[in-house]
Amino acid sequence: MIRIKNSVIQLPAYEVPQKARIKLNQNESPYDILAEYKSEILNRLRKISWNRYPVENPQDLKRQLADYTGHPAEGIVVGNGSNELILACMLATCDKGDRVTVIRPGFAIYPYLAQILQLKIDKVPLLADFSFDIKKLLRSVKNSKIAFFATPNNPTGTTIDIDGIEEVLRIKNSIVVVDEAYYEFHGLTCQRLLDRYENLLILRTFSKAFGIAGVRLGYLLCNPDIAKHMVKAKPPFSIGIFQQVVAEYLLSKKGLVLDTVRKIVMEREKVFNRLKSIPEIMPIPSRANFILFGIKNYSSIDFFHRLYKKGILVRRFSGPDLKKFLRVTIGKPEENEEFIKKIKQIIKKPGGQNAQC
C-alpha cells in the first residue's frame, strides 16, 4: 500500500474560490497585460526553439533584474514563482525537525511548506493593531534556523520598519527571509541591509505589481555566495522560455508598470477612506494592494456570502486571528465602486444584522 507522509495527510487542501463577476480575493492586479504587449511577446516566442530546454541560469533576465533592483546579478536567483523560492530556502537551510519562525496572521504558504518538510513552526502573533511585536519576534528567531515574514504583511497590509528588521538580522545564527511581494505598492525596501548582513534574503515577485500572476515568476536577492547554493536547492529548468520572455519584456516597460502601481495606490487610499466612512466597517491602514477590514455586528462568514451573492468575491479567513475580518483586493475604479455600493446595500437592508462574530 502506498504510504503518504502524515505531515501531508494532515494538511488542508489549498483551495481558493476562483469565479465571480468581480474577483477581489487574491491580490492580483486588476489590469491584464495590454494586447499589443502580448502580441510582441508572442512574436518573440516564435523566434525561439521550443524543442530545446530553456537556459538554466537566465543571465539576460538577471541582468535586467540587476538594473531594476540595483542588486548585482550574481546575487539574484530566479524561481517559478515565490513559492518555489520559499521552498528552496527551507530545503537549503533546514533539516527535519528544525524550527521555522513565521508571523500570525501571515502568508499561509510559509507554514504550509514547512509542515510538508516536517519542520517545527513557531507562529509569532502580531499585536492587537496588527503591528509587528518585535520583542516576541526576536525571542522566536533566536531559536529558529530560518524566519519568514512579509512587509507589507499579507493579509494585514502592515509593515515592519528597517530598524526592526535590522534588530532581527543581528541574530546571526538565523536566516531571515523578508518577503517584499508588495514592495512596489509600499515603496520602501530593506535592500540596503544586504551589504551588511549575509543572513538576509529578500523575496520579490512578478505576480503583483507586474500583473502576471498566471505566468509564475519570482526572484530572490541575497549575498552572491548564498545565491550559488540557493540555485542548487531548486529543480533545474524550472523557468521556461515563456516566463523569461514575458519578464524581460515587462522589465523593458517598467515605467508603464509603475504607472499602473500608482493608479492602484491612489485607488487603495480612496477605498480605505470610503470604508472608513461606514460606521460598521473597520479598515486597517495598508501599504499593499489590498485592505483588511473588520465588520461590526455581523458574522464575517455571513457578510462574505452576502457579498458573493451580489457578485463580489473577497477573501475570508478560517483562523481565530481574523474571524471578524475580510480582505479585499484593490480593483479597477468601477469594481471598487461596486464593492462599496454592495457593502452599503447589505448594511442598510432591514433585518440584515446577524449573530456577532
C-alpha positions in Angstrom: 0.0 0.0 0.0 1.3 3.5 -0.9 2.3 5.4 2.2 1.7 9.2 2.3 3.6 11.1 4.9 1.4 12.2 7.9 2.7 15.7 7.5 1.0 15.8 4.1 -2.2 13.9 5.1 -2.8 16.4 7.9 -2.6 19.4 5.6 -5.8 21.0 4.4 -6.0 21.3 0.6 -5.0 24.8 -0.6 -8.2 25.9 -2.3 -9.3 29.4 -3.2 -12.6 30.3 -5.0 -11.9 31.5 -8.5 -15.1 32.6 -10.2 -17.2 35.8 -9.6 -18.4 38.7 -11.5 -16.0 40.9 -9.6 -13.0 39.0 -8.3 -11.2 40.7 -5.4 -9.8 37.9 -3.4 -6.3 37.0 -4.5 -4.3 40.3 -4.5 -3.9 40.2 -8.3 -3.5 43.2 -10.5 -6.9 44.2 -11.9 -5.1 45.1 -15.2 -4.2 42.5 -17.7 -1.2 43.0 -20.0 -2.0 45.1 -23.0 -3.0 43.2 -26.1 -0.2 44.9 -28.1 2.3 43.7 -25.4 1.0 40.2 -25.7 1.4 40.3 -29.5 5.0 41.5 -29.2 5.8 38.8 -26.6 4.3 36.1 -28.9 6.4 37.4 -31.8 9.5 37.0 -29.7 8.5 33.5 -28.7 8.0 32.5 -32.3 11.7 33.1 -32.9 12.8 30.7 -30.1 13.2 27.0 -30.4 10.5 25.3 -28.3 12.1 21.8 -28.6 15.2 22.9 -26.6 15.4 23.2 -22.8 15.4 26.8 -21.5 18.6 28.5 -20.3 19.1 27.2 -16.7 20.6 30.4 -15.3 19.0 33.1 -17.4 21.7 35.8 -17.5 19.8 38.3 -19.7 16.9 38.3 -17.3 19.2 38.5 -14.3 21.0 41.5 -15.8 17.7 43.3 -16.4 16.7 42.5 -12.8 20.0 43.8 -11.6 19.3 47.1 -13.5 15.7 47.2 -12.0 16.8 46.5 -8.4 20.3 47.9 -8.2 21.5 44.5 -6.8 24.3 42.6 -8.6 23.1 39.8 -11.0 25.3 37.2 -9.3 23.2 37.7 -6.1 19.8 37.1 -7.9 18.1 33.8 -8.0 15.1 33.4 -10.3 12.3 30.9 -9.5 9.0 29.5 -10.7 7.0 31.9 -8.5 8.0 33.0 -5.0 6.6 29.6 -3.7 9.5 27.7 -5.3 12.0 30.1 -3.8 10.4 29.8 -0.3 10.7 26.0 -0.6 14.3 26.4 -1.9 15.2 28.5 1.2 13.8 25.8 3.5 15.5 22.9 1.6 18.9 24.7 1.5 19.0 25.6 5.2 16.7 23.2 7.3 16.9 19.6 8.4 13.9 17.6 9.6 12.8 19.0 13.0 14.5 22.4 12.6 12.4 25.4 13.7 10.9 28.0 11.4 9.6 31.4 12.6 6.6 32.9 10.8 4.1 35.7 11.6 0.5 35.1 12.7 -1.6 36.0 10.8 0.7 35.9 7.8 1.2 34.3 4.4 -0.2 30.8 4.6 2.4 29.2 2.3 5.3 29.5 4.8 3.8 27.1 7.4 2.2 25.0 4.6 5.6 24.2 3.1 7.3 23.9 6.5 4.8 21.3 7.5 5.4 19.2 4.4 9.1 19.2 5.2 8.4 18.2 8.8 9.8 21.4 10.3 8.7 22.8 13.7 6.7 26.0 13.2 6.7 28.9 15.7 3.9 31.4 14.8 4.6 34.8 16.4 1.3 36.8 16.8 1.0 40.4 15.7 -0.1 43.0 18.2 -3.8 43.9 18.5 -3.4 46.7 15.9 -1.6 44.2 13.6 1.8 45.8 14.0 4.8 43.6 14.5 5.7 42.5 18.0 9.5 42.9 17.8 10.3 41.5 21.2 8.4 38.3 20.6 9.8 38.0 17.1 13.4 38.4 18.4 12.8 35.7 21.1 11.5 33.3 18.4 14.2 33.9 15.8 16.9 33.2 18.4 15.8 29.6 18.5 15.0 29.1 14.8 17.0 28.1 11.8 15.1 30.4 9.4 12.4 33.1 9.7 9.9 34.3 7.1 7.9 37.5 7.2 6.4 39.8 4.6 6.4 43.6 4.7 3.8 44.7 3.9 2.4 41.7 5.6 -0.2 39.6 3.9 -3.1 39.6 4.9 -2.9 42.7 7.1 -1.1 45.2 4.9 1.0 46.4 7.9 4.8 46.8 7.8 7.9 46.4 9.9 10.4 49.3 9.7 14.1 49.0 8.7 15.3 49.3 12.3 13.1 46.4 13.4 14.4 44.2 10.5 17.9 45.1 11.5 17.3 44.0 15.1 16.2 40.6 13.8 19.2 40.4 11.4 21.7 40.9 14.3 20.8 37.3 15.4 23.5 35.9 13.1 22.6 32.2 13.6 19.3 32.5 11.8 18.5 33.1 8.1 15.9 35.9 7.8 13.7 35.9 4.6 11.9 39.2 4.1 9.1 38.8 1.6 8.7 42.1 -0.4 6.0 40.8 -2.7 4.2 44.1 -2.3 7.3 46.3 -2.4 6.2 48.4 -5.4 3.0 49.5 -3.6 4.9 50.4 -0.4 8.0 52.0 -1.9 10.3 51.0 0.9 12.8 48.1 1.0 15.4 46.7 3.3 17.7 46.0 0.4 20.4 48.3 1.7 21.0 45.9 4.5 22.1 43.1 2.1 25.7 44.5 2.2 25.9 44.3 6.0 24.0 41.0 6.7 24.7 37.9 4.7 21.8 36.2 6.6 19.3 38.4 4.8 17.4 37.1 1.8 14.7 39.3 0.1 11.9 37.7 -1.9 10.2 39.6 -4.8 7.5 38.6 -7.3 6.1 39.5 -10.8 2.6 38.5 -9.7 1.5 41.7 -8.1 2.9 45.0 -9.5 3.9 43.5 -12.8 0.4 41.9 -13.2 1.4 38.4 -14.4 0.3 36.1 -11.6 -0.6 33.5 -14.2 2.9 33.3 -15.5 4.6 32.3 -12.2 7.9 34.1 -11.7 9.7 35.3 -8.6 13.2 36.2 -7.6 15.5 36.3 -4.6 18.0 39.0 -3.7 20.8 37.8 -1.5 24.6 37.5 -0.9 26.2 36.1 -4.1 27.8 33.3 -2.1 24.4 32.3 -0.7 22.8 32.6 -4.2 25.2 29.9 -5.6 23.7 27.4 -3.1 20.1 28.5 -3.4 20.2 27.7 -7.1 21.1 24.1 -6.2 18.1 23.8 -3.9 15.5 24.2 -6.7 14.8 22.0 -9.7 16.8 22.7 -12.9 15.0 24.2 -15.8 12.1 25.4 -13.7 11.9 28.7 -15.6 10.6 28.2 -19.1 11.1 30.3 -22.1 7.7 31.9 -21.8 8.4 33.2 -18.3 11.8 34.5 -19.3 10.5 36.3 -22.4 7.5 37.9 -20.6 9.6 39.1 -17.7 12.3 40.6 -19.9 9.7 42.4 -22.0 7.9 43.8 -19.0 11.1 45.0 -17.4 11.8 46.9 -20.6 8.4 48.6 -19.9 8.9 49.2 -16.2 7.9 52.8 -16.4 4.4 51.8 -17.6 4.2 49.1 -15.0 5.0 51.6 -12.2 2.3 54.0 -13.6 -0.2 51.2 -13.1 1.1 50.8 -9.5 0.5 54.5 -8.8 -3.1 54.1 -10.1 -3.7 51.2 -7.7 -2.2 53.0 -4.8 -4.5 56.0 -5.4 -7.5 53.7 -5.6 -6.3 52.0 -2.3 -6.5 55.3 -0.5 -9.9 56.1 -1.9 -11.3 52.7 -0.9 -9.8 53.0 2.5 -11.4 56.4 3.1 -14.8 55.1 1.7 -14.7 52.1 4.0 -13.7 54.3 7.0 -16.8 56.4 6.4 -19.1 53.4 7.0 -19.6 53.1 10.8 -19.9 49.3 10.7 -16.7 48.8 8.8 -13.2 48.9 10.3 -10.5 49.1 7.7 -6.8 48.5 8.6 -4.3 51.0 7.0 -2.5 49.2 4.3 0.7 49.6 2.2 -0.1 46.8 -0.2 -2.7 46.4 -3.0 -5.4 45.2 -0.6 -7.2 46.2 2.5 -8.1 44.1 5.5 -11.4 45.2 7.1 -13.5 44.2 10.1 -17.3 44.2 10.3 -19.1 45.3 13.4 -22.3 43.4 14.4 -22.0 40.9 11.5 -20.6 37.5 11.1 -17.7 37.8 8.6 -18.7 34.5 7.0 -22.3 35.7 6.5 -21.0 39.0 5.2 -18.7 37.2 2.8 -21.6 35.1 1.4 -23.8 38.2 1.1 -21.2 39.9 -1.0 -20.6 36.8 -3.1 -24.3 36.5 -3.9 -24.1 40.1 -5.1 -21.2 39.1 -7.5 -18.3 40.3 -5.3 -15.7 37.8 -4.2 -13.4 38.8 -1.4 -11.1 36.8 0.9 -12.4 35.2 4.1 -10.3 33.5 6.8 -10.9 30.4 8.9 -8.4 31.0 11.7 -9.2 32.7 15.0 -6.9 35.7 14.4 -9.1 37.1 11.6 -12.6 35.7 12.4 -14.0 39.2 12.4 -12.2 40.3 9.2 -12.3 40.1 5.4 -9.7 41.2 2.9 -10.4 43.0 -0.4 -8.0 43.4 -3.3 -8.0 46.8 -4.9 -9.6 46.5 -8.3 -10.4 48.9 -11.1 -12.2 52.1 -10.1 -15.6 50.8 -11.3 -15.1 47.5 -9.4 -14.2 49.3 -6.2 -17.2 51.5 -6.6 -19.4 48.4 -7.0 -17.8 46.8 -3.9 -18.6 49.8 -1.7 -22.1 50.0 -3.1 -22.8 46.4 -2.3 -21.4 46.8 1.3 -23.8 49.7 1.9 -26.7 47.7 0.5 -26.0 44.8 2.8 -25.7 47.1 5.9 -28.9 49.1 5.1 -31.0 46.1 4.3 -33.7 45.7 7.0 -33.0 42.7 9.2 -29.6 42.3 7.8 -27.8 42.0 11.0 -26.8 38.6 12.1 -25.1 36.9 15.0 -22.0 38.8 16.1 -18.6 37.2 15.5 
